[in-house]
Amino acid sequence: MPRIPRSQLPSPAWYHVICRGVDQRAIVLDDVDREAWYRLLLEVEVRCGWKIRAWVLLDNHFHLLVETTQPLLSRGCSA
């Protein structure tokens, strides 16, 4: 069952975003994967106009603390 849509707050707004691997499987396997993930995170931050205030990357999931400048958090998933 999908989760209910995230409510979009007026900007600026802060969000705690979490993303897990399917069946809790690893999303990164080594330092090369971690570097690639970090480069992608920086690209999304610029493209979406976000400010990533904090992040943590674990083997099977990550957490972001994101400040948005526009109420378009979902752009990061589809942009």
KOLSEDO-605700 format. One record per residue: residue in one letter; y, z, x of N, C-alpha, C in turn. Coordinates in steps of 0.2 Angstrom, whole numbers, always signed. Layout:
residues N
(site 'a',(Y,Z,X),(Y,Z,X),(Y,Z,X))
...
***
This chain:
residues 79
(site 'm',(-6,+0,+4),(+0,+0,+0),(+6,+0,+4))
(site 'p',(+11,-5,+3),(+17,-5,+8),(+21,+1,+6))
(site 'r',(+25,+3,+11),(+30,+8,+10),(+36,+5,+6))
(site 'i',(+40,+10,+3),(+46,+8,-1),(+51,+5,+4))
(site 'p',(+55,+1,+1),(+60,-2,+6),(+65,+3,+8))
(site 'r',(+67,+3,+15),(+72,+7,+18),(+79,+6,+14))
(site 's',(+82,+12,+13),(+89,+11,+10),(+94,+10,+15))
(site 'q',(+98,+5,+14),(+103,+3,+19),(+109,+8,+18))
(site 'l',(+111,+11,+23),(+117,+15,+23),(+124,+11,+25))
(site 'p',(+129,+14,+22),(+136,+10,+25),(+136,+11,+32))
(site 's',(+139,+6,+35),(+140,+7,+43),(+146,+10,+45))
(site 'p',(+146,+13,+50),(+140,+14,+55),(+135,+19,+52))
(site 'a',(+129,+18,+54),(+124,+22,+52),(+119,+23,+57))
(site 'w',(+115,+29,+57),(+110,+30,+62),(+103,+30,+59))
(site 'y',(+98,+27,+62),(+91,+27,+59),(+86,+29,+65))
(site 'h',(+81,+33,+63),(+75,+34,+67),(+70,+29,+65))
(site 'v',(+69,+24,+70),(+64,+19,+68),(+58,+20,+72))
(site 'i',(+52,+19,+69),(+45,+20,+72),(+41,+14,+71))
(site 'c',(+37,+12,+76),(+33,+6,+75),(+26,+8,+78))
(site 'r',(+21,+7,+75),(+14,+9,+77),(+10,+3,+78))
(site 'g',(+5,+3,+83),(+0,-2,+83),(-5,-2,+77))
(site 'v',(-7,-8,+76),(-12,-8,+70),(-18,-4,+72))
(site 'd',(-20,+0,+67),(-26,+5,+69),(-25,+9,+75))
(site 'q',(-19,+11,+76),(-17,+15,+82),(-19,+12,+88))
(site 'r',(-20,+5,+89),(-21,+2,+95),(-15,+2,+99))
(site 'a',(-16,+1,+106),(-11,+0,+111),(-7,-6,+109))
(site 'i',(+0,-5,+110),(+5,-11,+110),(+7,-13,+117))
(site 'v',(+6,-9,+122),(+7,-10,+129),(+1,-8,+133))
(site 'l',(-1,-12,+138),(-7,-11,+142),(-5,-8,+149))
(site 'd',(+1,-11,+151),(+2,-9,+158),(+10,-9,+159))
(site 'd',(+12,-9,+165),(+19,-9,+167),(+22,-15,+166))
(site 'v',(+19,-21,+166),(+21,-27,+165),(+23,-28,+158))
(site 'd',(+18,-26,+153),(+20,-25,+146),(+26,-21,+144))
(site 'r',(+26,-15,+148),(+32,-11,+146),(+39,-14,+148))
(site 'e',(+39,-18,+154),(+45,-21,+156),(+47,-27,+151))
(site 'a',(+42,-30,+149),(+43,-36,+144),(+45,-33,+137))
(site 'w',(+42,-27,+135),(+45,-24,+129),(+52,-21,+130))
(site 'y',(+54,-19,+135),(+61,-16,+136),(+65,-22,+136))
(site 'r',(+64,-28,+139),(+68,-34,+139),(+69,-36,+132))
(site 'l',(+64,-36,+128),(+64,-38,+121),(+69,-33,+117))
(site 'l',(+68,-27,+119),(+72,-22,+115),(+80,-23,+117))
(site 'l',(+81,-25,+123),(+88,-26,+125),(+91,-32,+121))
(site 'e',(+87,-38,+121),(+89,-44,+117),(+90,-42,+110))
(site 'v',(+86,-38,+107),(+87,-37,+100),(+93,-33,+99))
(site 'e',(+94,-28,+103),(+100,-24,+103),(+107,-29,+103))
(site 'v',(+107,-33,+107),(+113,-38,+107),(+113,-43,+101))
(site 'r',(+107,-46,+100),(+107,-51,+94),(+109,-47,+88))
(site 'c',(+107,-41,+86),(+108,-38,+80),(+114,-34,+80))
(site 'g',(+117,-33,+85),(+123,-29,+86),(+122,-22,+85))
(site 'w',(+116,-19,+87),(+114,-12,+87),(+116,-9,+93))
(site 'k',(+116,-2,+92),(+117,+2,+98),(+111,+6,+99))
(site 'i',(+107,+5,+103),(+101,+9,+104),(+103,+16,+108))
(site 'r',(+103,+21,+105),(+105,+28,+107),(+100,+31,+111))
(site 'a',(+94,+30,+109),(+88,+33,+113),(+82,+30,+111))
(site 'w',(+77,+30,+115),(+70,+26,+114),(+65,+30,+118))
(site 'v',(+59,+29,+115),(+53,+31,+119),(+47,+26,+117))
(site 'l',(+44,+24,+122),(+38,+19,+122),(+32,+23,+124))
(site 'l',(+27,+23,+119),(+21,+26,+121),(+16,+21,+121))
(site 'd',(+10,+22,+123),(+5,+16,+123),(+4,+13,+116))
(site 'n',(+4,+17,+111),(+2,+14,+104),(+8,+14,+99))
(site 'h',(+14,+16,+101),(+19,+16,+96),(+26,+17,+100))
(site 'f',(+31,+16,+97),(+38,+18,+100),(+42,+21,+94))
(site 'h',(+47,+24,+97),(+53,+27,+92),(+59,+24,+95))
(site 'l',(+64,+23,+90),(+71,+21,+92),(+76,+25,+88))
(site 'l',(+81,+27,+91),(+87,+30,+88),(+92,+24,+88))
(site 'v',(+93,+21,+82),(+98,+15,+82),(+104,+17,+78))
(site 'e',(+110,+15,+81),(+116,+15,+77),(+118,+8,+75))
(site 't',(+118,+7,+69),(+120,+0,+66),(+128,-1,+65))
(site 't',(+130,-7,+66),(+137,-9,+65),(+138,-12,+58))
(site 'q',(+132,-15,+56),(+132,-18,+49),(+126,-15,+46))
(site 'p',(+126,-15,+39),(+120,-13,+35),(+114,-18,+35))
(site 'l',(+112,-20,+41),(+106,-25,+42),(+101,-23,+46))
(site 'l',(+98,-17,+46),(+93,-14,+50),(+87,-19,+50))
(site 's',(+85,-22,+45),(+79,-26,+45),(+80,-33,+49))
(site 'r',(+86,-35,+51),(+87,-40,+55),(+83,-40,+61))
(site 'g',(+82,-34,+64),(+78,-33,+70),(+71,-36,+70))
(site 'c',(+68,-36,+64),(+61,-38,+63),(+61,-45,+62))
(site 's',(+66,-48,+59),(+65,-55,+57),(+70,-60,+61))
(site 'a',(+75,-57,+65),(+80,-62,+68),(+77,-65,+74))
***
